[in-house]
Amino acid sequence: MDDLALVEVLFTASAAAHAALDELDDWGPNGLRAGQYRLDVAADEAAIAVLGKAGMSVLSEESGRTDGPLPLLAVLDPIDGSTNAHRGIPMYSTSICVFDADGPRVGAVVNHPLGQRFHAIRGAGAWRDGAAIAPSKCDVLSESIVGLSGPVASGLASWQHRTFGCASLEFCAVAEGSLDAYVLGKGFSLRPWDYLAGLLICAEAGAVISELDGRDPWIRFDEPRRPIAASTARLLQAILPAASG
């Protein structure tokens, strides 16, 4: 399967997840696992059906690991920002990153409320709705607008930060230049399905990425990481002290 065909599979899986939500009357908690909603499970089943038909193995936030015949692993968050979705906040997505033997190969993030489709291909770039994207050129901390998850120690005025509750779309916002950076505060981390697709989109768009604890963010298993992205290397260095611990 070539890269563009693989991206189309990811968009098809995302569309299936969206359709599953449209057919669901109750988006509330399912009572089976803390923080899990009926919408999560419905979207997961729909997306995995598409990815499995394409022969991929899947690592999903909602259902764990499912192995397929192809040496491709799709790391899936069927609905990133599911609390937003449940509460009617229009900021949630399906996020999928596919690994091959050489690492992350393609990533796709679909903003369901707005219908925006982001994707990236390793070594080739990043796009929103088919148009190439690039980060802002902001490299001054005092002029930046920063997405946050958790509290930061210092260095940002109150007007400078935003908290949206959907990491995949926040990374995409850095990739397209609507945010200048995205950072995790003290004690906060993400799981691979939360960030991998968005981080790949950032990297391929030309943003500067790192991991706050110096660990490899490109993982194929369920462990916490603290990825960060910024429009420029200078801004990344300026914002690191704000993300204490």
C-alpha positions as a Markdown table, in Angstrom:
| # | Residue | x | y | z |
|---|---|---|---|---|
| 1 | Met | 0.0 | 0.0 | 0.0 |
| 2 | Asp | 1.5 | 3.4 | -1.0 |
| 3 | Asp | 1.4 | 6.4 | 1.3 |
| 4 | Leu | -1.6 | 8.2 | -0.3 |
| 5 | Ala | -3.6 | 5.0 | -0.2 |
| 6 | Leu | -2.7 | 4.5 | 3.4 |
| 7 | Val | -3.8 | 8.0 | 4.2 |
| 8 | Glu | -7.1 | 7.4 | 2.6 |
| 9 | Val | -7.6 | 4.3 | 4.8 |
| 10 | Leu | -7.1 | 6.5 | 7.8 |
| 11 | Phe | -9.6 | 9.1 | 6.5 |
| 12 | Thr | -12.1 | 6.3 | 5.8 |
| 13 | Ala | -11.6 | 5.0 | 9.4 |
| 14 | Ser | -12.2 | 8.5 | 10.7 |
| 15 | Ala | -15.3 | 8.9 | 8.7 |
| 16 | Ala | -16.6 | 5.6 | 10.0 |
| 17 | Ala | -16.0 | 6.8 | 13.6 |
| 18 | His | -17.9 | 10.0 | 12.8 |
| 19 | Ala | -20.8 | 8.0 | 11.3 |
| 20 | Ala | -20.9 | 5.8 | 14.4 |
| 21 | Leu | -21.5 | 8.9 | 16.5 |
| 22 | Asp | -24.3 | 10.1 | 14.2 |
| 23 | Glu | -26.1 | 6.8 | 14.9 |
| 24 | Leu | -25.6 | 6.9 | 18.6 |
| 25 | Asp | -28.4 | 8.4 | 20.8 |
| 26 | Asp | -26.5 | 8.4 | 24.1 |
| 27 | Trp | -22.9 | 9.8 | 24.2 |
| 28 | Gly | -22.6 | 9.5 | 28.0 |
| 29 | Pro | -20.4 | 7.4 | 30.2 |
| 30 | Asn | -20.8 | 3.7 | 29.6 |
| 31 | Gly | -20.3 | 2.7 | 33.3 |
| 32 | Leu | -17.6 | 0.1 | 32.4 |
| 33 | Arg | -14.4 | 2.1 | 32.7 |
| 34 | Ala | -13.8 | 5.5 | 34.3 |
| 35 | Gly | -13.6 | 8.2 | 31.8 |
| 36 | Gln | -14.9 | 6.1 | 28.9 |
| 37 | Tyr | -18.0 | 7.1 | 27.1 |
| 38 | Arg | -20.4 | 5.2 | 24.8 |
| 39 | Leu | -19.2 | 7.4 | 22.0 |
| 40 | Asp | -15.6 | 6.2 | 22.5 |
| 41 | Val | -16.6 | 2.5 | 22.2 |
| 42 | Ala | -18.9 | 3.1 | 19.2 |
| 43 | Ala | -16.2 | 5.1 | 17.3 |
| 44 | Asp | -13.6 | 2.5 | 18.2 |
| 45 | Glu | -15.5 | -0.4 | 16.8 |
| 46 | Ala | -16.2 | 1.5 | 13.6 |
| 47 | Ala | -12.6 | 2.7 | 13.1 |
| 48 | Ile | -11.1 | -0.7 | 13.9 |
| 49 | Ala | -13.3 | -2.4 | 11.4 |
| 50 | Val | -11.9 | -0.3 | 8.6 |
| 51 | Leu | -8.3 | -0.6 | 9.8 |
| 52 | Gly | -8.6 | -4.3 | 10.3 |
| 53 | Lys | -10.1 | -4.8 | 6.8 |
| 54 | Ala | -7.0 | -3.0 | 5.5 |
| 55 | Gly | -4.8 | -5.6 | 7.3 |
| 56 | Met | -3.3 | -3.4 | 9.9 |
| 57 | Ser | -2.6 | -4.2 | 13.5 |
| 58 | Val | -4.1 | -1.6 | 15.9 |
| 59 | Leu | -3.2 | -0.2 | 19.3 |
| 60 | Ser | -6.3 | 1.7 | 20.5 |
| 61 | Glu | -6.9 | 3.7 | 23.6 |
| 62 | Glu | -10.3 | 2.0 | 24.0 |
| 63 | Ser | -9.6 | -1.7 | 23.1 |
| 64 | Gly | -5.9 | -2.3 | 23.4 |
| 65 | Arg | -3.9 | -4.3 | 20.8 |
| 66 | Thr | -5.4 | -6.1 | 17.9 |
| 67 | Asp | -3.0 | -7.8 | 15.5 |
| 68 | Gly | -3.4 | -8.0 | 11.7 |
| 69 | Pro | -1.5 | -9.7 | 8.9 |
| 70 | Leu | 0.4 | -6.6 | 7.6 |
| 71 | Pro | 3.6 | -5.2 | 9.3 |
| 72 | Leu | 1.8 | -1.9 | 9.9 |
| 73 | Leu | 0.6 | -0.7 | 13.3 |
| 74 | Ala | -2.1 | 2.0 | 13.6 |
| 75 | Val | -2.1 | 3.8 | 16.9 |
| 76 | Leu | -5.7 | 5.0 | 17.3 |
| 77 | Asp | -7.6 | 7.4 | 19.4 |
| 78 | Pro | -11.1 | 6.9 | 18.0 |
| 79 | Ile | -12.3 | 10.1 | 19.7 |
| 80 | Asp | -9.7 | 12.4 | 21.2 |
| 81 | Gly | -11.5 | 15.0 | 23.3 |
| 82 | Ser | -14.4 | 12.6 | 24.2 |
| 83 | Thr | -15.3 | 14.7 | 27.2 |
| 84 | Asn | -15.6 | 17.7 | 24.9 |
| 85 | Ala | -17.8 | 15.7 | 22.6 |
| 86 | His | -20.0 | 14.5 | 25.5 |
| 87 | Arg | -20.4 | 18.0 | 26.8 |
| 88 | Gly | -21.1 | 19.5 | 23.4 |
| 89 | Ile | -17.8 | 21.4 | 23.1 |
| 90 | Pro | -16.9 | 21.4 | 19.4 |
| 91 | Met | -13.3 | 20.3 | 19.8 |
| 92 | Tyr | -12.8 | 16.6 | 19.2 |
| 93 | Ser | -11.1 | 14.4 | 16.6 |
| 94 | Thr | -10.1 | 10.9 | 15.4 |
| 95 | Ser | -6.4 | 10.6 | 15.5 |
| 96 | Ile | -4.4 | 7.8 | 13.8 |
| 97 | Cys | -0.7 | 7.3 | 13.3 |
| 98 | Val | 0.7 | 4.3 | 11.3 |
| 99 | Phe | 4.1 | 2.8 | 12.0 |
| 100 | Asp | 6.1 | 0.6 | 9.7 |
| 101 | Ala | 9.5 | -0.9 | 10.4 |
| 102 | Asp | 11.2 | 2.5 | 10.1 |
| 103 | Gly | 9.0 | 4.4 | 12.5 |
| 104 | Pro | 6.0 | 6.7 | 12.1 |
| 105 | Arg | 5.0 | 6.6 | 8.4 |
| 106 | Val | 1.7 | 8.6 | 8.1 |
| 107 | Gly | -0.6 | 10.3 | 10.4 |
| 108 | Ala | -4.1 | 11.7 | 10.2 |
| 109 | Val | -6.3 | 13.8 | 12.5 |
| 110 | Val | -9.8 | 14.7 | 11.6 |
| 111 | Asn | -11.6 | 17.6 | 13.3 |
| 112 | His | -15.1 | 16.2 | 13.4 |
| 113 | Pro | -17.1 | 19.4 | 14.3 |
| 114 | Leu | -15.4 | 21.4 | 11.6 |
| 115 | Gly | -14.7 | 18.6 | 9.1 |
| 116 | Gln | -11.0 | 19.6 | 8.8 |
| 117 | Arg | -8.7 | 16.8 | 7.7 |
| 118 | Phe | -5.0 | 17.0 | 8.6 |
| 119 | His | -2.4 | 14.5 | 7.5 |
| 120 | Ala | 1.3 | 14.0 | 7.2 |
| 121 | Ile | 3.6 | 11.6 | 5.3 |
| 122 | Arg | 7.1 | 10.9 | 6.5 |
| 123 | Gly | 9.6 | 13.0 | 4.6 |
| 124 | Ala | 7.0 | 14.6 | 2.4 |
| 125 | Gly | 5.2 | 17.3 | 4.4 |
| 126 | Ala | 1.9 | 18.0 | 6.1 |
| 127 | Trp | -1.5 | 19.2 | 4.8 |
| 128 | Arg | -4.9 | 20.4 | 5.9 |
| 129 | Asp | -7.7 | 19.6 | 3.5 |
| 130 | Gly | -5.1 | 19.0 | 0.8 |
| 131 | Ala | -3.3 | 22.3 | 1.2 |
| 132 | Ala | 0.3 | 22.4 | 2.6 |
| 133 | Ile | 0.6 | 23.8 | 6.1 |
| 134 | Ala | 3.5 | 25.4 | 8.0 |
| 135 | Pro | 3.9 | 26.8 | 11.5 |
| 136 | Ser | 4.1 | 30.4 | 12.4 |
| 137 | Lys | 7.5 | 32.1 | 12.5 |
| 138 | Cys | 7.0 | 33.3 | 16.1 |
| 139 | Asp | 10.1 | 33.0 | 18.1 |
| 140 | Val | 9.5 | 35.4 | 21.0 |
| 141 | Leu | 7.8 | 34.0 | 24.1 |
| 142 | Ser | 6.1 | 37.3 | 25.0 |
| 143 | Glu | 4.4 | 37.4 | 21.6 |
| 144 | Ser | 3.3 | 33.8 | 21.4 |
| 145 | Ile | 0.0 | 32.1 | 21.8 |
| 146 | Val | 0.5 | 28.7 | 23.5 |
| 147 | Gly | -1.7 | 25.7 | 24.0 |
| 148 | Leu | -1.5 | 24.2 | 27.4 |
| 149 | Ser | -2.3 | 21.0 | 29.2 |
| 150 | Gly | -1.9 | 21.5 | 32.9 |
| 151 | Pro | -0.4 | 24.5 | 34.8 |
| 152 | Val | 2.9 | 26.1 | 33.8 |
| 153 | Ala | 5.4 | 27.6 | 36.3 |
| 154 | Ser | 6.0 | 31.0 | 34.8 |
| 155 | Gly | 6.8 | 33.0 | 31.7 |
| 156 | Leu | 3.3 | 33.3 | 30.2 |
| 157 | Ala | 0.8 | 36.1 | 30.6 |
| 158 | Ser | -2.8 | 35.1 | 31.2 |
| 159 | Trp | -3.8 | 36.3 | 27.7 |
| 160 | Gln | -1.2 | 34.1 | 26.0 |
| 161 | His | -2.4 | 30.6 | 26.7 |
| 162 | Arg | -5.3 | 28.4 | 25.6 |
| 163 | Thr | -6.5 | 25.0 | 27.0 |
| 164 | Phe | -8.7 | 23.1 | 24.6 |
| 165 | Gly | -8.7 | 19.5 | 25.9 |
| 166 | Cys | -7.8 | 17.8 | 22.6 |
| 167 | Ala | -4.0 | 17.3 | 22.2 |
| 168 | Ser | -4.2 | 16.0 | 18.6 |
| 169 | Leu | -5.9 | 19.1 | 17.4 |
| 170 | Glu | -3.6 | 21.3 | 19.5 |
| 171 | Phe | -0.6 | 19.9 | 17.8 |
| 172 | Cys | -2.2 | 20.4 | 14.5 |
| 173 | Ala | -2.9 | 24.0 | 15.4 |
| 174 | Val | 0.9 | 24.4 | 15.9 |
| 175 | Ala | 1.5 | 22.7 | 12.6 |
| 176 | Glu | -0.7 | 25.2 | 10.8 |
| 177 | Gly | 0.4 | 28.3 | 12.8 |
| 178 | Ser | -2.8 | 29.1 | 14.7 |
| 179 | Leu | -1.0 | 28.2 | 17.9 |
| 180 | Asp | 2.7 | 29.0 | 18.3 |
| 181 | Ala | 3.5 | 26.2 | 20.7 |
| 182 | Tyr | 1.9 | 23.4 | 22.7 |
| 183 | Val | 3.3 | 22.4 | 26.1 |
| 184 | Leu | 2.4 | 20.1 | 29.0 |
| 185 | Gly | 2.6 | 21.5 | 32.6 |
| 186 | Lys | 4.1 | 19.9 | 35.7 |
| 187 | Gly | 2.7 | 16.4 | 36.3 |
| 188 | Phe | 0.9 | 16.1 | 33.0 |
| 189 | Ser | 1.7 | 13.6 | 30.3 |
| 190 | Leu | 0.0 | 12.1 | 27.2 |
| 191 | Arg | -0.4 | 8.5 | 25.9 |
| 192 | Pro | 0.8 | 7.6 | 22.4 |
| 193 | Trp | -2.7 | 7.7 | 20.8 |
| 194 | Asp | -3.2 | 11.2 | 22.2 |
| 195 | Tyr | -0.3 | 12.8 | 20.4 |
| 196 | Leu | 1.5 | 10.6 | 17.8 |
| 197 | Ala | -0.5 | 11.7 | 14.7 |
| 198 | Gly | -0.5 | 15.3 | 15.7 |
| 199 | Leu | 3.2 | 15.3 | 16.5 |
| 200 | Leu | 4.1 | 13.7 | 13.1 |
| 201 | Ile | 2.0 | 16.4 | 11.4 |
| 202 | Cys | 3.9 | 19.1 | 13.4 |
| 203 | Ala | 7.3 | 17.6 | 12.5 |
| 204 | Glu | 6.4 | 17.3 | 8.8 |
| 205 | Ala | 5.0 | 20.8 | 8.7 |
| 206 | Gly | 8.3 | 22.1 | 10.0 |
| 207 | Ala | 7.6 | 22.8 | 13.6 |
| 208 | Val | 10.3 | 21.9 | 16.2 |
| 209 | Ile | 9.4 | 19.0 | 18.5 |
| 210 | Ser | 10.9 | 17.5 | 21.6 |
| 211 | Glu | 10.0 | 15.5 | 24.7 |
| 212 | Leu | 10.3 | 17.2 | 28.1 |
| 213 | Asp | 11.9 | 14.3 | 29.9 |
| 214 | Gly | 14.4 | 13.5 | 27.1 |
| 215 | Arg | 12.6 | 10.3 | 26.1 |
| 216 | Asp | 11.8 | 9.0 | 22.6 |
| 217 | Pro | 8.2 | 10.1 | 21.8 |
| 218 | Trp | 7.9 | 7.7 | 18.8 |
| 219 | Ile | 6.6 | 4.7 | 20.7 |
| 220 | Arg | 4.5 | 1.8 | 19.6 |
| 221 | Phe | 3.3 | 0.8 | 23.1 |
| 222 | Asp | 1.3 | 2.3 | 26.0 |
| 223 | Glu | 3.5 | 4.5 | 28.1 |
| 224 | Pro | 3.2 | 8.2 | 29.1 |
| 225 | Arg | 5.3 | 10.8 | 27.4 |
| 226 | Arg | 5.6 | 14.6 | 27.5 |
| 227 | Pro | 5.9 | 15.8 | 23.9 |
| 228 | Ile | 6.2 | 19.5 | 23.1 |
| 229 | Ala | 6.0 | 21.4 | 19.8 |
| 230 | Ala | 6.9 | 25.0 | 18.9 |
| 231 | Ser | 7.0 | 27.1 | 15.8 |
| 232 | Thr | 10.8 | 27.7 | 16.1 |
| 233 | Ala | 13.8 | 26.3 | 18.0 |
| 234 | Arg | 14.2 | 29.7 | 19.8 |
| 235 | Leu | 10.6 | 29.6 | 21.0 |
| 236 | Leu | 11.0 | 26.0 | 22.1 |
| 237 | Gln | 14.0 | 26.9 | 24.2 |
| 238 | Ala | 12.2 | 30.0 | 25.7 |
| 239 | Ile | 9.1 | 28.0 | 26.7 |
| 240 | Leu | 10.9 | 25.1 | 28.4 |
| 241 | Pro | 11.3 | 26.8 | 31.8 |
| 242 | Ala | 7.5 | 27.4 | 31.9 |
| 243 | Ala | 6.9 | 23.6 | 31.7 |
| 244 | Ser | 8.3 | 22.8 | 35.2 |
| 245 | Gly | 9.1 | 19.3 | 36.2 |
